[in-house]
């Protein structure tokens, strides 16, 4: 076996291993999900060249429409429910305030070590920011409690969620009954006509 033959055999082995590994991984969007074969069992075309004589355009288009591709990602149900919008807004606000407070505290510490004139103003602003950050953290809790009381299912007699739900149901009932009445009126007014002309 010559050097060229050894090199060719080595390339074939590497290509076979990489093809097998690619089939185990998620394929690209242009590779069928079943590992390179079409639904009718034939080998899928990997090249997108010009149509050949033995494969007319209509047959190739029909085969491409029949191919089934695996999606790029699979939707999985969330483990926890998404936070309500006001609570999430309060949480984002609190995280930003807390991160700014931590940066201010770091700058104040470094300015103190360096003996800079900026140390005193930074310490004062860090204390003020700590108070604001505490307010931000409490705001998350208050907003969550408020949202639960207004919109959540809280089985307490003092919960306003029941009254709001009752009002919503009453409004929906009235809307449906008025819609039915309008339909009845439209049917009665059209009952005397023999044709729709």
Helices and strands as residue ranges (DSSP letters): H 3-24, H 57-66, H 85-114, H 118-151, H 160-189
